[in-house]
Amino acid sequence: MTFADGGLDAIDPVKLANTSPYEVGCFLERLSSEDQQFILHKLSSTDASLVLAEMYSYDSAEILTEMRDHRAVKILEELEPDDAVDLLLNVDVRDRERLLGKLSKEFAATIRNLMCYDPDTAGGVMTPYVTTLRASMTVDQAIEYIRREKTETENSDILYIVDQHRHLIGETSVRNLIWAKAQQRISDIMERDIQGICKSGESKQEVARTMTETHRQTLPVVDCQDRLLGIITHDDVIDILHESATADLQKLCGAGGDEHVMDSVWYSVSRRTPWLIVNLFLTLISTNVISQFADQIQKFAILAAFLNLITILSDNAASQVLAVSIRAITLGELLASDMKRIYVKEALKGLVNGFIVGAVAGILSLLWTHNLLMGLLLFSSLVINLVIAGLLGAFIPIFLKKIKLDPANSSTIVLTGILEPISTLIFLHSGTALLCK
C-alpha cells in the first residue's frame, strides 16, 4: 500500500485519508478483524463509510458488527441509503434490528422502506434522495429550493417534476434552469417526454440496459401508479455491470457467481465442487468413447497424439461462439425469430474456420508424418467438428435460457461435456475407417 511503510503502526493518517477508498478497502480485505478496526479508527466516519461502500457487502457487514454501536451508527448514517441497505442485509437479524433502532427515525424509516424491495430490482438499488420540483414554481423559487435541499439529495444534473401526489410529470436540467428567465414557470421549461423510466420491480439487468440505451446519468424509478420513488445513478449502474460481468465470467467456468478470491476454503469448495462432479460424469462419456477404440489406438498410436489437438480446437471454437451468444442474450439482442439465422450463420462460420484450420493442420501433419491419409483425417475431422462446435456454442445458452436457466451458469462445462465425446467419436471412428483399410 502507498500509505503503509513499516507496518500498521507507521501508517500516516493523512496519507490514509488521501488514499482512494477502493484501495483502502482492498487492503482491509487482507487483514484480520483486529487490524481492520485499527485502520478504520484512523479515519473519520465519513471516510470510513466510503471505504465500506467500496468493499463487498458481506465483508463490510463483518467489519461493522465488530464495531461499537455508536461508531457503527455514525458510519451507517454517512452512507447512501441504498449502500446502507446492502450492508445491513448481510448483518445478522438481531444485530440489524439493534442498529436500526439506534439510527435517526427518519433514516431508519428510509432504510426499512428500501428493504421491502428485492435487492436485485430497481427498487433495491435506487436512492430515495432526489430533488423534485413542482410545475407551478418559478425558476427563482426552484433555485432557492434546490439551495436549501442540496445537503439531503443526490447530486444530479436532472431535476424531476412531480404533482401534489408525487406522480412524475416531467423533467428539466440544471442548465435549463440557469438559462431560463427568473419568473418563468417550471412548466414552461420542462420536458414531458421522459426517457428511461424504470418500474420498481424491474431487474437490475434491465436497469443497466436502459441506461446503456438512453445514455442518461440518472434513471427515475416509479411505482405502478407512476409515483416517483427515487433515482438510480450512473455509479449504481456501473456497480451492477461490474457485478454482473464478474458473476457471469465466474459462473461460466463453474465457480460461484458471488465468489471472491479471499473467501474461505470451505465456501469456495462448496461452490465449485458440484460443477466439478458434473464435469467428472460428463468426461466419463469421452473416456468411454476412447476405451471403445483402445485396440485401434494401440495399433495406430498417432491417433492418440492428434486426438488432443482435435478436442482442444473444437472446445476453443465452441467457447468463442458461446461467449458471443451469452453476451447477446444478456444484452437482449436475440429474438425468437433470430434463432434459425443464428444457427445457420454459426454453422457457416464453423465450416469456413474448419476449412482454414483443417487445411493448415492437414498440411503440417503431412509434413510431420508423411501420411496423406492422416492429413485428410485431420482436415475432414476439423471441418466437421468446427461446424458442430459452432452449432452447440449457439444452441446451449439459447436452450438454457428457454428452459429458464441462467445461460452463463457453467455453460462451458455443459458444452465441453457434450462436445468432447462427439469430437472424439468422429475423429476415432473416421481414423479407424481410413487407417485400417
C-alpha positions in Angstrom: 0.0 0.0 0.0 1.2 3.5 -0.7 0.2 4.7 2.7 1.8 1.8 4.6 5.6 1.7 5.1 6.9 -0.2 8.1 3.8 -1.8 9.4 0.3 -0.7 10.5 1.6 1.4 13.4 3.6 3.5 10.9 0.5 4.4 8.8 0.2 8.1 8.3 -3.5 9.1 8.9 -3.2 11.9 6.4 -1.9 9.6 3.7 -4.6 7.1 4.6 -7.4 9.7 4.3 -6.0 10.8 0.9 -5.8 7.2 -0.4 -8.7 6.1 -2.6 -11.5 4.3 -0.6 -11.3 1.4 -3.1 -7.5 0.9 -2.4 -8.1 1.0 1.3 -10.9 -1.5 1.0 -8.8 -3.9 -0.9 -6.1 -3.6 1.8 -8.6 -4.2 4.6 -9.9 -7.4 3.0 -6.4 -9.0 3.6 -6.2 -8.1 7.3 -7.5 -9.7 10.5 -10.6 -8.2 12.2 -8.5 -6.5 14.8 -6.2 -4.9 12.2 -9.3 -3.8 10.2 -10.7 -1.9 13.2 -7.2 -0.4 13.9 -7.1 1.1 10.4 -10.7 2.3 10.4 -10.2 4.1 13.7 -7.7 6.3 11.9 -10.4 7.5 9.6 -13.4 9.8 10.1 -16.9 8.3 10.0 -17.3 9.9 6.5 -14.1 8.4 5.2 -14.8 5.0 6.8 -18.2 4.9 5.2 -16.7 5.5 1.8 -14.3 2.6 2.4 -17.0 0.2 3.5 -19.1 1.2 0.5 -16.3 0.1 -1.8 -15.9 -3.3 -0.2 -18.1 -6.5 -0.7 -21.2 -6.1 1.4 -20.6 -9.2 3.4 -17.1 -8.1 4.2 -18.3 -4.7 5.2 -21.1 -6.3 7.4 -18.5 -8.3 9.3 -16.4 -5.2 10.0 -19.5 -3.2 11.0 -20.6 -5.9 13.6 -17.2 -5.7 15.2 -17.6 -2.0 15.9 -19.1 -0.4 18.9 -22.7 0.6 18.2 -22.2 4.4 18.3 -19.4 4.2 15.7 -21.4 1.8 13.5 -24.4 4.0 13.6 -22.3 7.1 12.6 -20.9 5.2 9.6 -24.3 3.9 8.5 -25.8 7.4 8.6 -22.9 8.6 6.4 -23.8 6.0 3.7 -26.2 6.5 0.9 -29.5 4.7 1.8 -29.0 2.0 -0.9 -25.5 1.3 0.2 -26.6 1.1 3.9 -29.3 -1.4 2.9 -26.8 -3.6 1.0 -24.6 -3.6 4.1 -27.4 -4.3 6.7 -28.9 -7.1 4.6 -25.7 -9.0 5.3 -25.8 -8.4 9.1 -27.4 -10.9 11.5 -31.1 -10.1 12.0 -30.7 -9.3 15.7 -27.7 -7.0 15.1 -29.5 -5.4 12.2 -32.6 -4.6 14.3 -30.4 -3.2 17.2 -28.5 -0.9 14.8 -31.7 0.2 13.1 -33.2 1.1 16.5 -30.2 3.5 17.1 -30.4 5.3 13.8 -32.4 8.5 13.4 -36.1 7.8 13.0 -36.2 9.3 9.5 -33.1 7.4 8.2 -34.3 4.1 9.8 -37.7 4.5 8.1 -36.0 5.1 4.8 -33.8 2.0 5.2 -36.8 -0.2 6.2 -38.7 1.0 3.2 -35.9 0.2 0.8 -35.5 -3.3 2.5 -39.0 -4.1 1.2 -37.7 -4.3 -2.3 -35.8 -7.2 -3.8 -32.1 -6.3 -3.8 -31.9 -7.4 -7.4 -34.6 -4.9 -8.6 -34.6 -1.2 -9.5 -36.3 -0.5 -6.1 -33.4 -2.3 -4.3 -30.7 -0.2 -5.9 -32.3 3.2 -6.1 -31.7 6.1 -3.7 -34.8 7.9 -2.4 -33.0 11.2 -2.1 -33.9 13.0 -5.2 -34.6 16.7 -6.0 -38.2 17.2 -7.1 -39.9 20.4 -8.2 -43.5 21.5 -8.9 -44.6 22.7 -12.3 -46.1 25.8 -10.8 -42.8 27.0 -9.3 -41.0 29.9 -10.9 -37.3 29.5 -11.8 -36.3 31.7 -8.9 -38.3 29.6 -6.4 -36.9 26.4 -7.8 -33.3 27.6 -7.5 -33.9 28.7 -3.9 -35.5 25.4 -3.1 -32.5 23.5 -4.6 -30.1 25.5 -2.5 -32.0 24.5 0.7 -32.1 20.8 -0.3 -28.6 20.4 -1.6 -27.3 18.5 1.5 -30.1 16.0 1.5 -30.4 14.9 -2.1 -28.3 13.0 -4.6 -26.3 15.3 -6.8 -27.7 15.2 -10.3 -28.0 17.5 -13.4 -31.5 16.2 -13.9 -34.4 17.6 -11.9 -37.7 15.8 -11.8 -41.1 17.5 -11.7 -44.0 15.9 -9.7 -47.6 16.8 -8.9 -49.1 17.1 -5.5 -49.5 13.3 -5.4 -45.8 12.8 -6.4 -46.7 11.5 -9.9 -43.8 12.0 -12.3 -44.9 14.6 -14.9 -41.7 16.0 -16.3 -38.0 16.7 -16.0 -35.6 19.5 -16.7 -31.9 20.1 -16.3 -29.9 22.5 -14.0 -28.5 24.1 -17.2 -32.1 24.9 -18.5 -32.9 26.3 -15.1 -29.9 28.6 -15.1 -30.6 29.8 -18.6 -34.3 30.4 -18.0 -35.8 33.7 -17.0 -36.3 34.3 -13.3 -40.1 34.4 -13.4 -40.7 31.7 -15.9 -42.7 28.7 -14.7 -41.1 25.3 -14.5 -44.0 24.0 -16.6 -42.6 26.2 -19.4 -39.1 24.7 -19.5 -39.7 21.1 -18.5 -39.7 18.1 -20.8 -42.8 16.0 -20.5 -41.5 13.1 -22.6 -39.2 11.3 -20.1 -36.9 8.6 -21.2 -35.6 5.7 -19.2 -38.4 5.5 -16.6 -37.9 2.3 -14.5 -40.6 0.4 -12.6 -39.5 -0.5 -9.1 -39.8 -4.3 -9.8 -37.6 -4.2 -12.9 -34.4 -6.3 -12.7 -31.0 -4.7 -12.2 -30.0 -6.1 -15.6 -33.0 -4.3 -17.3 -32.0 -1.1 -15.5 -28.4 -1.3 -16.7 -29.7 -2.0 -20.3 -32.0 1.0 -20.1 -29.2 3.3 -19.0 -26.9 2.0 -21.7 -29.5 2.6 -24.4 -30.6 6.0 -23.2 -27.1 7.3 -22.2 -28.6 9.1 -19.2 -26.8 9.8 -15.9 -29.8 9.1 -13.8 -33.0 7.0 -14.2 -36.2 7.7 -12.4 -37.9 4.9 -10.5 -41.7 4.9 -10.2 -44.3 2.6 -8.7 -47.3 1.0 -10.5 -49.1 4.4 -10.3 -46.2 6.3 -11.8 -45.3 8.0 -8.4 -41.6 8.9 -8.2 -39.9 6.7 -5.6 -36.2 7.6 -6.3 -33.5 7.6 -8.8 -30.7 5.2 -10.0 -27.4 7.0 -10.7 -24.7 6.0 -13.2 -22.4 4.8 -10.5 -25.0 2.4 -9.3 -25.3 1.0 -12.8 -21.5 0.7 -13.1 -21.6 -1.4 -9.9 -24.4 -3.5 -11.5 -22.5 -4.1 -14.7 -19.3 -4.9 -12.8 -21.1 -7.4 -10.6 -23.0 -9.0 -13.5 -19.9 -9.3 -15.7 -17.9 -10.8 -12.8 -20.6 -13.2 -11.9 -21.2 -14.4 -15.5 -17.5 -14.9 -16.0 -17.1 -17.0 -12.9 -20.3 -19.0 -13.4 -19.3 -19.7 -17.0 -16.3 -21.6 -15.6 -18.2 -23.4 -12.8 -17.2 -21.1 -9.9 -19.7 -19.3 -7.7 -21.1 -16.1 -9.1 -20.5 -14.3 -5.8 -17.2 -16.0 -5.0 -14.3 -13.9 -4.1 -10.6 -14.7 -4.1 -10.4 -14.0 -0.3 -13.3 -16.4 0.5 -12.8 -19.3 2.9 -11.6 -22.6 1.6 -14.9 -24.3 2.6 -17.1 -21.7 0.9 -15.2 -21.8 -2.4 -15.1 -25.6 -2.4 -18.9 -25.8 -1.8 -19.5 -23.5 -4.8 -17.1 -25.3 -7.2 -17.3 -29.0 -6.3 -20.9 -29.6 -7.6 -19.9 -28.5 -11.1 -16.7 -30.4 -11.0 -18.7 -33.6 -10.2 -20.9 -32.8 -13.1 -17.8 -32.3 -15.3 -16.5 -35.7 -14.0 -19.5 -37.6 -15.1 -19.6 -35.8 -18.5 -15.9 -36.5 -19.0 -16.5 -40.2 -18.3 -18.6 -40.3 -21.6 -15.5 -39.2 -23.5 -13.4 -41.8 -21.6 -15.8 -44.5 -22.5 -15.7 -43.5 -26.2 -11.9 -43.6 -26.2 -11.9 -47.0 -24.5 -14.1 -48.4 -27.3 -11.2 -47.7 -29.7 -8.4 -49.0 -27.5 -7.2 -51.6 -30.0 -7.1 -49.2 -32.8 -5.3 -46.6 -30.8 -2.7 -49.2 -29.7 -2.2 -50.1 -33.4 -2.1 -46.5 -34.6 -0.6 -44.6 -31.7 -0.6 -41.4 -33.8 -4.3 -41.2 -33.3 -3.8 -40.6 -29.6 -1.3 -37.8 -30.4 -3.7 -35.9 -32.7 -6.9 -36.6 -30.6 -5.9 -33.9 -28.1 -5.5 -31.4 -30.9 -9.0 -32.2 -32.2 -10.7 -31.8 -28.8 -8.8 -28.6 -27.9 -9.6 -26.9 -31.2 -13.2 -27.9 -31.1 -13.6 -26.7 -27.5 -11.9 -23.4 -28.3 -14.1 -22.8 -31.3 -17.3 -23.6 -29.4 -16.2 -21.3 -26.5 -15.8 -18.4 -28.9 -19.4 -18.9 -30.1 -20.6 -19.4 -26.5 -19.1 -16.1 -25.3 -20.7 -14.1 -28.2 -24.0 -15.9 -27.7 -24.2 -15.3 -23.9 -23.3 -11.6 -24.5 -26.2 -11.3 -27.0 -28.6 -13.0 -24.6 -27.5 -10.8 -21.7 -27.9 -7.6 -23.7 -31.3 -8.8 -25.0 -30.1 -8.7 -28.6 -31.6 -12.1 -29.6 -35.2 -12.5 -30.6 -37.1 -15.8 -31.2 -37.1 -15.0 -34.9 -33.3 -14.8 -35.0 -32.7 -18.4 -33.9 -32.6 -20.2 -37.2 -30.5 -17.4 -38.8 -28.0 -17.6 -35.8 -27.6 -21.4 -36.2 -27.1 -21.2 -40.0 -24.5 -18.4 -39.5 -22.6 -20.2 -36.8 -22.6 -23.4 -38.9 -21.2 -21.4 -41.9 -18.5 -19.7 -39.7 -17.6 -23.1 -38.4 -17.4 -24.5 -41.9 -15.1 -21.7 -43.1 -12.9 -21.9 -40.0 -12.8 -25.7 -40.4 -11.5 -25.4 -43.9 -8.8 -22.9 -43.0 -7.7 -24.6 -39.7 -8.2 -28.1 -41.1 -6.1 -27.3 -44.2 -3.2 -25.9 -42.0 -3.4 -28.9 -39.7 -3.6 -31.3 -42.5 -0.5 -29.9 -44.3 1.5 -29.8 -41.0 0.6 -33.4 -40.2 1.6 -34.5 -43.8 5.0 -32.8 -43.4 5.4 -34.4 -40.0 4.1 -38.0 -40.6 4.4 -38.2 -44.4 1.0 -39.9 -44.3 -1.6 -38.4 -46.7 -4.4 -40.3 -45.0 -3.6 -38.7 -41.7 -3.6 -35.3 -43.3 -7.0 -36.0 -44.8 -8.3 -37.3 -41.5 -7.3 -34.1 -39.6 -8.7 -31.9 -42.3 -12.1 -33.7 -42.5 -12.4 -34.1 -38.7 -11.8 -30.4 -38.1 -14.2 -29.3 -40.7 -17.0 -31.5 -39.2 -16.2 -30.8 -35.6 -15.9 -27.0 -36.0 -19.4 -26.9 -37.7 -20.8 -28.9 -34.7 -18.9 -26.7 -32.3 -20.5 -23.6 -33.8 -24.0 -25.1 -33.6 -23.5 -26.2 -30.0 -21.9 -23.0 -28.9 -25.0 -21.1 -30.1 -27.6 -23.7 -29.1 -26.6 -24.5 -25.5 -27.0 -20.9 -24.0 -30.2 -20.3 -26.0 -31.6 -23.6 -24.8 -30.7 -22.9 -21.2 -32.4 -19.5 -21.5 -35.5 -21.2 -22.9 -35.9 -23.6 -20.0 -35.5 -20.7 -17.5 -31.9 -21.4 -16.5 -29.0 -18.9 -16.4 -27.1 -19.2 -19.7 -23.9 -18.2 -18.0 -24.2 -20.8 -15.3 -21.5 -23.3 -16.3 -22.3 -23.4 -20.0 -18.7 -24.1 -20.6 -18.8 -27.3 -18.6 -22.0 -28.5 -20.2 -20.6 -27.6 -23.7 -17.4 -29.5 -23.1 -19.2 -32.5 -21.7 -21.3 -32.8 -24.8 -18.8 -31.7 -27.5 -15.8 -33.8 -26.4 -17.5 -37.2 -26.8 -18.8 -36.1 -30.2 -15.5 -34.8 -31.5 -13.7 -37.9 -30.0 -16.1 -40.3 -31.7 -15.9 -38.5 -35.1 -12.1 -38.5 -35.1 -11.5 -42.0 -33.9 -14.3 -43.6 -36.0 -13.0 -41.7 -39.1 -9.4 -42.6 -38.3 -10.3 -46.3 -37.8 -12.1 -46.3 -41.1 -9.3 -44.6 -43.0 -6.2 -46.1 -41.5 -7.4 -49.7 -41.1 -8.1 -50.1 -44.8 
